[in-house]
Amino acid sequence: MPVPDKAVPVLPHTGTDGMLAAAGVSAASLLGGTLLYRRFRTPAAQPRG
């Protein structure tokens, strides 16, 4: 009587295919927000010197 082949174990798909693109967009958003904050802050908040 033949023994059935064992199924090959497979890791589950977790939906992380676009993680690199999401990390790039996140970094660009943080950089853009930092630049806008530094450009448009009030003169009283700027360091003197």
PLY file of the C-alpha trace (Angstrom):
ply
format ascii 1.0
element vertex 49
property float x
property float y
property float z
element edge 48
property int vertex1
property int vertex2
end_header
0.00 0.00 0.00
1.59 3.33 -1.06
2.16 6.05 1.53
0.73 9.46 0.55
3.26 12.26 0.10
3.52 14.72 2.94
2.46 18.27 2.17
5.32 20.73 2.01
5.03 23.26 4.84
4.31 26.83 3.66
4.46 30.03 5.65
1.26 32.07 5.67
1.03 35.18 3.50
0.85 38.17 5.85
0.37 40.99 3.35
3.81 42.55 3.71
4.45 42.76 -0.03
4.30 46.55 -0.15
6.26 47.19 3.04
9.26 48.79 1.31
7.07 51.25 -0.56
5.16 52.10 2.63
8.42 52.71 4.49
9.58 55.05 1.72
6.34 57.03 1.79
6.53 57.25 5.58
10.11 58.55 5.50
9.22 61.11 2.82
6.25 62.32 4.87
8.38 62.76 7.98
11.05 64.63 6.03
8.47 66.86 4.34
6.80 67.65 7.64
10.13 68.51 9.24
11.05 70.84 6.39
7.68 72.59 6.49
7.86 72.96 10.27
11.32 74.51 10.11
10.38 76.83 7.27
7.13 78.22 8.70
7.74 78.38 12.45
7.36 81.77 14.10
10.41 84.02 14.59
9.98 83.84 18.40
10.56 80.07 18.27
13.76 80.36 16.23
17.10 80.21 18.03
19.02 83.47 18.21
22.52 83.84 16.98
0 1
1 2
2 3
3 4
4 5
5 6
6 7
7 8
8 9
9 10
10 11
11 12
12 13
13 14
14 15
15 16
16 17
17 18
18 19
19 20
20 21
21 22
22 23
23 24
24 25
25 26
26 27
27 28
28 29
29 30
30 31
31 32
32 33
33 34
34 35
35 36
36 37
37 38
38 39
39 40
40 41
41 42
42 43
43 44
44 45
45 46
46 47
47 48
